[in-house]
Amino acid sequence: MTLNELLNFIAAEDKRLKKYFHTYSDQEKVILARTVKLMEEIGELSSEVLASHSLQRKAKLKKHSQKSLSWEFADVFITLALLAQALDVDIEKAVKTKIIEIEKRHKNNR
């Protein structure tokens, strides 16, 4: 999947979520809801990371798999992209700019 395909999915998913879950017109509520959802997804990812290192209770270890770990990474990524869209952040530009900054920092530290 290309970044452009992902961003097209995010735009479509944003419309779908607004239709089914965000019946209010207040953009601040959308942003708050997506921020809380992101934290929920990060918690689920954290649980999977712990399970991947056998640092969870047995009931959670039984549910853990490489697939569930991968899915939690995807959930975080998608939710983060939805939050960026709600805040009018051009995620592609932001990531490209940040990569350039990191590369410059590494060059200056050599």
C-alpha positions as CSV (number, residue, x, y, z in Angstrom):
1,M,0.0,0.0,0.0
2,T,1.3,3.4,-0.9
3,L,1.0,6.5,1.4
4,N,-1.5,8.0,-1.1
5,E,-3.7,4.9,-0.9
6,L,-3.5,5.0,2.9
7,L,-4.5,8.7,2.9
8,N,-7.4,8.0,0.5
9,F,-8.6,5.3,2.9
10,I,-8.3,7.7,5.8
11,A,-10.4,10.2,4.0
12,A,-13.1,7.6,3.3
13,E,-12.9,6.2,6.9
14,D,-13.2,9.7,8.3
15,K,-16.5,10.1,6.4
16,R,-17.8,6.7,7.5
17,L,-16.9,7.4,11.2
18,K,-18.5,10.8,11.1
19,K,-21.7,9.3,9.7
20,Y,-22.0,6.5,12.2
21,F,-20.3,7.8,15.4
22,H,-19.9,11.6,15.3
23,T,-23.5,12.9,14.9
24,Y,-22.4,16.2,16.4
25,S,-21.0,19.0,14.4
26,D,-18.5,20.3,17.0
27,Q,-15.0,19.6,15.6
28,E,-13.5,19.9,19.1
29,K,-15.5,16.8,20.1
30,V,-14.3,14.9,17.1
31,I,-10.7,15.8,18.0
32,L,-11.2,14.9,21.6
33,A,-12.8,11.6,20.7
34,R,-10.0,10.7,18.3
35,T,-7.4,11.6,20.8
36,V,-9.0,9.4,23.4
37,K,-9.3,6.6,20.8
38,L,-5.6,6.9,20.0
39,M,-4.7,6.5,23.7
40,E,-6.9,3.4,23.8
41,E,-5.2,1.9,20.8
42,I,-1.7,2.7,22.3
43,G,-2.8,0.9,25.4
44,E,-3.8,-2.1,23.4
45,L,-0.5,-2.0,21.5
46,S,1.4,-1.8,24.8
47,S,-0.4,-4.8,26.0
48,E,0.6,-6.8,22.9
49,V,4.2,-5.6,23.2
50,L,4.3,-6.9,26.8
51,A,2.7,-10.2,25.7
52,S,5.3,-10.6,23.0
53,H,7.9,-10.6,25.8
54,S,5.9,-12.9,28.1
55,L,5.3,-10.0,30.5
56,Q,1.5,-10.4,30.7
57,R,-0.7,-12.6,32.8
58,K,-1.4,-16.1,31.3
59,A,-4.9,-15.2,30.0
60,K,-3.5,-12.4,27.8
61,L,-0.5,-14.5,26.7
62,K,-2.9,-17.1,25.3
63,K,-4.6,-14.4,23.1
64,H,-1.3,-12.9,21.9
65,S,0.0,-13.6,18.4
66,Q,2.3,-11.9,15.9
67,K,-0.9,-11.1,13.9
68,S,-2.5,-9.4,16.9
69,L,0.6,-7.4,17.5
70,S,0.7,-6.3,13.8
71,W,-3.0,-5.4,14.0
72,E,-2.5,-3.2,17.0
73,F,0.4,-1.3,15.2
74,A,-2.0,-0.8,12.3
75,D,-4.8,0.4,14.6
76,V,-2.5,3.0,16.2
77,F,-1.3,4.2,12.7
78,I,-4.8,4.5,11.3
79,T,-6.1,6.3,14.4
80,L,-3.2,8.6,14.4
81,A,-3.8,9.5,10.7
82,L,-7.5,10.1,11.5
83,L,-6.5,12.5,14.3
84,A,-4.0,14.3,12.0
85,Q,-6.8,14.8,9.4
86,A,-9.1,16.1,12.1
87,L,-6.5,18.7,13.0
88,D,-5.7,19.5,9.4
89,V,-2.1,18.2,9.6
90,D,-0.6,17.1,6.3
91,I,0.9,13.9,7.6
92,E,2.9,13.3,4.5
93,K,4.5,16.7,4.6
94,A,5.0,16.5,8.3
95,V,6.8,13.1,8.1
96,K,9.0,14.2,5.2
97,T,10.0,17.4,7.0
98,K,10.8,15.5,10.2
99,I,12.9,12.9,8.3
100,I,14.9,15.7,6.8
101,E,15.4,17.2,10.2
102,I,16.5,13.9,11.7
103,E,18.9,13.3,8.9
104,K,20.5,16.8,9.4
105,R,20.8,16.1,13.1
106,H,22.6,12.9,12.4
107,K,25.0,14.6,10.0
108,N,25.8,17.3,12.5
109,N,26.6,14.7,15.2
110,R,29.2,12.8,13.2
